[in-house]
Amino acid sequence: MTTAPGLILASTSRYRQQLLNRLRLPFETRSPGLDEATLPDEAPALRSARLALAKARAVASGHPDRVVIGADQVAACEGRILDKPGDAAQARAQLRHQSGRSVEFYSAVAVVCLQRDYCEQILDLTTVRMRALSEAEIEAYIRADEPFDCAGALRSESLGISLCERIESDDPTGLIGLPLIRLSATLRACGYALP
């Protein structure tokens, strides 16, 4: 790939848009409009990778000359997948389950350009050790952050960081949902001007 085509983020996530903005590349956003249900017996890492690729391909099908970034994040704690909670009751239940435990966040990215027959996939794993959380701490966090649109109800870029005891990661942006270190390398390989 010698010249950089237009760039599309196949996501309506404000968090991913904010992260991609950090690279200072012009891009558009498109909703992939996919069913994100888990398949029977699907491992969290495989689900994340499958959905990232499906999102990228769904949007790329209508824009075959563009480079499309699809992304997905799946959180899991002791074998239980923790989706975006959607409301306070689910957030409360998820945080109780995570209290004092380790949680894996699988952040997958797929970069696709159909016209150039290009596809690159990235999978980032971040492990978060959560503090033992009291009911009062859980309630205060939910009221303050309303983390209903975050996998596992953990908004780490905000007050959620105070719930963590330790974070193990090769890329701190992976926990927010778009691992920029490896994505930057992939976009440079696609011809995008990045330092």
One Martini backbone bead per residue (centre of mass of N, CA, C, O) as a GRO file, in nm:
protein
  195
    1MET     BB    1   0.090   0.041   0.029
    2THR     BB    2   0.142   0.381  -0.083
    3THR     BB    3  -0.138   0.504  -0.026
    4ALA     BB    4  -0.374   0.684   0.160
    5PRO     BB    5  -0.675   0.625   0.231
    6GLY     BB    6  -0.956   0.649   0.355
    7LEU     BB    7  -1.091   0.669   0.691
    8ILE     BB    8  -1.267   0.422   0.896
    9LEU     BB    9  -1.480   0.395   1.177
   10ALA     BB   10  -1.650   0.102   1.298
   11SER     BB   11  -1.797   0.324   1.511
   12THR     BB   12  -1.989   0.485   1.794
   13SER     BB   13  -1.768   0.520   1.993
   14ARG     BB   14  -1.644   0.772   2.185
   15TYR     BB   15  -1.380   0.637   2.281
   16ARG     BB   16  -1.263   0.561   2.004
   17GLN     BB   17  -1.267   0.841   1.884
   18GLN     BB   18  -1.077   0.971   2.090
   19LEU     BB   19  -0.837   0.787   2.036
   20LEU     BB   20  -0.805   0.833   1.726
   21ASN     BB   21  -0.757   1.143   1.752
   22ARG     BB   22  -0.461   1.115   1.864
   23LEU     BB   23  -0.340   1.062   1.559
   24ARG     BB   24  -0.429   1.291   1.355
   25LEU     BB   25  -0.648   1.163   1.165
   26PRO     BB   26  -0.860   1.147   0.922
   27PHE     BB   27  -1.211   1.056   0.992
   28GLU     BB   28  -1.475   0.834   0.985
   29THR     BB   29  -1.804   0.725   1.081
   30ARG     BB   30  -1.957   0.393   1.124
   31SER     BB   31  -2.215   0.181   1.150
   32PRO     BB   32  -2.233  -0.171   1.149
   33GLY     BB   33  -2.496  -0.317   1.250
   34LEU     BB   34  -2.457  -0.557   1.471
   35ASP     BB   35  -2.469  -0.860   1.610
   36GLU     BB   36  -2.316  -0.922   1.950
   37ALA     BB   37  -2.348  -1.208   2.005
   38THR     BB   38  -2.283  -1.495   2.152
   39LEU     BB   39  -2.153  -1.786   2.093
   40PRO     BB   40  -2.139  -2.098   2.149
   41ASP     BB   41  -1.854  -2.148   2.330
   42GLU     BB   42  -1.721  -1.864   2.324
   43ALA     BB   43  -1.445  -1.708   2.351
   44PRO     BB   44  -1.352  -1.396   2.428
   45ALA     BB   45  -1.126  -1.356   2.215
   46LEU     BB   46  -1.294  -1.462   1.971
   47ARG     BB   47  -1.523  -1.262   1.988
   48SER     BB   48  -1.363  -1.005   1.952
   49ALA     BB   49  -1.234  -1.078   1.676
   50ARG     BB   50  -1.493  -1.136   1.519
   51LEU     BB   51  -1.631  -0.854   1.559
   52ALA     BB   52  -1.415  -0.673   1.442
   53LEU     BB   53  -1.422  -0.799   1.157
   54ALA     BB   54  -1.726  -0.767   1.100
   55LYS     BB   55  -1.731  -0.460   1.118
   56ALA     BB   56  -1.526  -0.396   0.899
   57ARG     BB   57  -1.670  -0.553   0.667
   58ALA     BB   58  -1.944  -0.413   0.673
   59VAL     BB   59  -1.831  -0.130   0.595
   60ALA     BB   60  -1.644  -0.211   0.351
   61SER     BB   61  -1.872  -0.303   0.154
   62GLY     BB   62  -1.944   0.023   0.108
   63HIS     BB   63  -1.599   0.082   0.120
   64PRO     BB   64  -1.356  -0.062  -0.067
   65ASP     BB   65  -1.141   0.202  -0.080
   66ARG     BB   66  -1.117   0.180   0.226
   67VAL     BB   67  -1.005   0.213   0.551
   68VAL     BB   68  -1.106  -0.015   0.808
   69ILE     BB   69  -1.205   0.006   1.153
   70GLY     BB   70  -1.238  -0.257   1.378
   71ALA     BB   71  -1.396  -0.301   1.710
   72ASP     BB   72  -1.350  -0.494   2.023
   73GLN     BB   73  -1.480  -0.572   2.359
   74VAL     BB   74  -1.394  -0.817   2.617
   75ALA     BB   75  -1.506  -0.917   2.929
   76ALA     BB   76  -1.355  -1.131   3.192
   77CYS     BB   77  -1.464  -1.341   3.484
   78GLU     BB   78  -1.428  -1.648   3.554
   79GLY     BB   79  -1.582  -1.711   3.257
   80ARG     BB   80  -1.737  -1.438   3.258
   81ILE     BB   81  -1.915  -1.235   3.065
   82LEU     BB   82  -1.885  -0.864   3.037
   83ASP     BB   83  -2.088  -0.653   2.943
   84LYS     BB   84  -2.265  -0.402   2.888
   85PRO     BB   85  -2.490  -0.318   3.127
   86GLY     BB   86  -2.704  -0.045   3.082
   87ASP     BB   87  -2.731  -0.050   3.408
   88ALA     BB   88  -2.717  -0.039   3.748
   89ALA     BB   89  -2.779  -0.334   3.817
   90GLN     BB   90  -2.562  -0.462   3.630
   91ALA     BB   91  -2.320  -0.307   3.736
   92ARG     BB   92  -2.338  -0.410   4.024
   93ALA     BB   93  -2.307  -0.714   3.957
   94GLN     BB   94  -2.033  -0.695   3.816
   95LEU     BB   95  -1.870  -0.564   4.052
   96ARG     BB   96  -1.915  -0.789   4.254
   97HIS     BB   97  -1.778  -1.011   4.083
   98GLN     BB   98  -1.489  -0.850   4.063
   99SER     BB   99  -1.428  -0.842   4.348
  100GLY     BB  100  -1.096  -0.936   4.407
  101ARG     BB  101  -1.040  -0.976   4.098
  102SER     BB  102  -0.967  -1.088   3.782
  103VAL     BB  103  -0.966  -0.908   3.463
  104GLU     BB  104  -1.031  -0.956   3.121
  105PHE     BB  105  -0.928  -0.754   2.834
  106TYR     BB  106  -1.041  -0.783   2.501
  107SER     BB  107  -0.880  -0.610   2.228
  108ALA     BB  108  -0.999  -0.576   1.905
  109VAL     BB  109  -0.857  -0.544   1.567
  110ALA     BB  110  -0.958  -0.441   1.231
  111VAL     BB  111  -0.791  -0.401   0.913
  112VAL     BB  112  -0.962  -0.290   0.610
  113CYS     BB  113  -0.912  -0.342   0.239
  114LEU     BB  114  -1.068  -0.464  -0.028
  115GLN     BB  115  -0.926  -0.347  -0.286
  116ARG     BB  116  -0.632  -0.449  -0.147
  117ASP     BB  117  -0.647  -0.709   0.017
  118TYR     BB  118  -0.670  -0.609   0.330
  119CYS     BB  119  -0.566  -0.771   0.651
  120GLU     BB  120  -0.560  -0.682   1.001
  121GLN     BB  121  -0.490  -0.825   1.326
  122ILE     BB  122  -0.572  -0.744   1.673
  123LEU     BB  123  -0.467  -0.849   2.015
  124ASP     BB  124  -0.551  -0.731   2.338
  125LEU     BB  125  -0.428  -0.774   2.677
  126THR     BB  126  -0.593  -0.691   2.986
  127THR     BB  127  -0.514  -0.698   3.334
  128VAL     BB  128  -0.738  -0.668   3.616
  129ARG     BB  129  -0.708  -0.583   3.952
  130MET     BB  130  -0.943  -0.584   4.189
  131ARG     BB  131  -1.070  -0.459   4.444
  132ALA     BB  132  -1.219  -0.469   4.733
  133LEU     BB  133  -1.566  -0.402   4.733
  134SER     BB  134  -1.795  -0.206   4.849
  135GLU     BB  135  -2.112  -0.104   4.836
  136ALA     BB  136  -2.049   0.198   4.862
  137GLU     BB  137  -1.841   0.211   4.630
  138ILE     BB  138  -2.022   0.114   4.406
  139GLU     BB  139  -2.241   0.331   4.431
  140ALA     BB  140  -2.061   0.582   4.397
  141TYR     BB  141  -1.954   0.506   4.116
  142ILE     BB  142  -2.223   0.482   3.963
  143ARG     BB  143  -2.318   0.771   4.017
  144ALA     BB  144  -2.063   0.922   3.896
  145ASP     BB  145  -2.014   0.744   3.605
  146GLU     BB  146  -2.210   0.572   3.451
  147PRO     BB  147  -2.095   0.259   3.328
  148PHE     BB  148  -2.307   0.138   3.091
  149ASP     BB  149  -2.087   0.156   2.821
  150CYS     BB  150  -1.894  -0.059   2.974
  151ALA     BB  151  -1.703  -0.307   3.006
  152GLY     BB  152  -1.762  -0.415   3.326
  153ALA     BB  153  -1.809  -0.116   3.438
  154LEU     BB  154  -1.517   0.011   3.335
  155ARG     BB  155  -1.396   0.347   3.373
  156SER     BB  156  -1.062   0.403   3.359
  157GLU     BB  157  -1.056   0.717   3.254
  158SER     BB  158  -1.182   0.750   3.531
  159LEU     BB  159  -1.299   0.651   3.838
  160GLY     BB  160  -1.239   0.343   3.788
  161ILE     BB  161  -0.935   0.342   3.869
  162SER     BB  162  -1.003   0.320   4.188
  163LEU     BB  163  -1.078  -0.002   4.164
  164CYS     BB  164  -0.784  -0.060   4.120
  165GLU     BB  165  -0.480  -0.242   4.187
  166ARG     BB  166  -0.404  -0.364   3.889
  167ILE     BB  167  -0.219  -0.328   3.570
  168GLU     BB  168  -0.181  -0.538   3.276
  169SER     BB  169   0.011  -0.397   2.997
  170ASP     BB  170   0.116  -0.291   2.662
  171ASP     BB  171  -0.159  -0.097   2.641
  172PRO     BB  172  -0.351   0.149   2.780
  173THR     BB  173  -0.570   0.174   2.539
  174GLY     BB  174  -0.693  -0.113   2.549
  175LEU     BB  175  -0.887  -0.071   2.795
  176ILE     BB  176  -1.071   0.138   2.624
  177GLY     BB  177  -1.071  -0.015   2.302
  178LEU     BB  178  -0.785   0.105   2.146
  179PRO     BB  179  -0.486  -0.011   2.042
  180LEU     BB  180  -0.247   0.223   1.938
  181ILE     BB  181   0.027   0.097   1.895
  182ARG     BB  182  -0.048  -0.124   1.678
  183LEU     BB  183  -0.224   0.057   1.501
  184SER     BB  184  -0.003   0.250   1.412
  185ALA     BB  185   0.167   0.040   1.262
  186THR     BB  186  -0.053  -0.039   1.061
  187LEU     BB  187  -0.101   0.247   0.939
  188ARG     BB  188   0.184   0.286   0.835
  189ALA     BB  189   0.167   0.035   0.639
  190CYS     BB  190  -0.078   0.196   0.481
  191GLY     BB  191   0.047   0.517   0.455
  192TYR     BB  192   0.037   0.672   0.713
  193ALA     BB  193   0.115   0.975   0.876
  194LEU     BB  194   0.340   0.887   1.127
  195PRO     BB  195   0.587   0.913   1.370
   0.00000   0.00000   0.00000
